[in-house]
Amino acid sequence: MENSLYARMMAQADPQQVEGLMRFFKCGKGEYGEGDRFLGIKVPVTRSVVKEYWRHTGFDELERCVTSEYHEVRLAALLTLIEVFRHAKRDRAKRQQCVDFYLAHMDYINNWDLVDLSCYKLLGEWLVDQDRSLLYELASTGSTLWRQRIGMVSTLQFVRKGQLDDTFAIARLFLDKPRPLHDLLQKAVGWLLREAGKKDEERLRLWLDEWTPVVPRTMLRYAIERLPDDDRRHYLAVPKAMISEPNAAFRPAKCRK
């Protein structure tokens, strides 16, 4: 049987866009997206296909799409999964199936856009009223930078609901990782700290007052982006502590039940 979502995505291929997308997502040798392949489909086009086909796409079809060699087809699978999850509000078993599928296919969620456009809307939303230790595990011991980023970015859903504890606690985990910390992890943590600061600027300041000496520079710049100029200059001027090894004595704050 034809996979309608897959077939429709393949039909949208635009070879003229491929080279630019491969540069943007760092697919060159030694770069974080090395080996990924593109069809040349922009995100708005992918969203329009998903809007048309998500209702008719089952998990067998999603399996084919999410394991595709093409980046945009994997994105279409993730966006479709989110739609299935979002429309199954009263069907907890279906929502659990969506989450289980997502977790089982994390190896294919292997670039920052695939992470950022999916994890908080699905995994974050699922964990709003549940134990969140999974996110701590992903952030601290995830086998790839993408799993670690999922652990951090999923907390965006909590932040939007005014629940900030996990964002600050998980951000703290990244300060104990060996340096240099990957730029994409620094940006993710800084971004989430900034978002938490929009909800409670004083709490962000307290976190920064305690940890700025060991916060990597890129992470710090992202975190303080919305603070007044004088405050940004203050935090950027704080002397950096010497970091050689992660702090084995640190234990994360107890996660929300």
Order of alpha helices (4+ residues) and beta strands (2+ residues): alpha-alpha-alpha-alpha-alpha-alpha-alpha-alpha-alpha-alpha-alpha-alpha-alpha-alpha-alpha
